[in-house]
Amino acid sequence: MQEDIPLELKNAVEFHGHLCPGLVVGYRAAILARKELGLNRSEDEELVAIVENDSCAVDAIQFINGATFGKGNLIFQDHGLHVYSFVERNSNKQIRIELKADVFQEESEQRREILRKMNQNMPLTEEEKATLQKIRKDMIKKLLTTPDDELFDVKNVDIKVPENARIFNSVKCSKCGLMVMETRARVLNDKFCCIPCWERELASE
């Protein structure tokens, strides 16, 4: 099936590791955000993405939009929602992209049962594996061909724009000897500790 997908999605698949419906959702959201904001891949922090899940979709946003944890312009909120907000710092244009609720409502009981078995580390039959592959293939096709306005709700929002990422000094942990970012260090008996060492010391008291 990968022969039939856009080149940019193929490249996102190489980055992510496999093709799946979640990655395609992120791909569609990333392309839509780029179109709405008129912004190419973010080289620095000119784009901020706020993602409300940690699904495969986020990898597509990292790859296509250039929002990454390392640059500080990818913010994770653990809400379990297919919601992606984007801020373009220069213009302060802000949008919120929400996956419509009915996109996955056609999910079959058979798929739910297969996923339940997978989550419980139960082996799947060859028939179940083939069924799951067909369901994924059909969903990917649907996600790639559905018009934007049938797939997502796009809203203008007013988000407090995060500050640009800053580089902080490091200090040496007095317990383990590793270097720790100064703003994350804890003080114990007038000495710096990293958080794991600090927590262990408190637990042993």
Secondary structure, DSSP 8 states (H G I E B T S, - for coil): -GGGS-HHHHHHHHHHSS--HHHHHHHHHHHHHHHHHT----SSSSEEEEES--STHHHHHHHHH---TTTT-EEE------EEEEEETTTTEEEEEEE-TTTTTT--HHHHHHHHHHHTT----HHHHHHHHHHHHHHHHHHHHS-HHHHEEEEE-------------EEE-TTT--EEEGGG-EEETTEEE-HHHHHHHHHH-
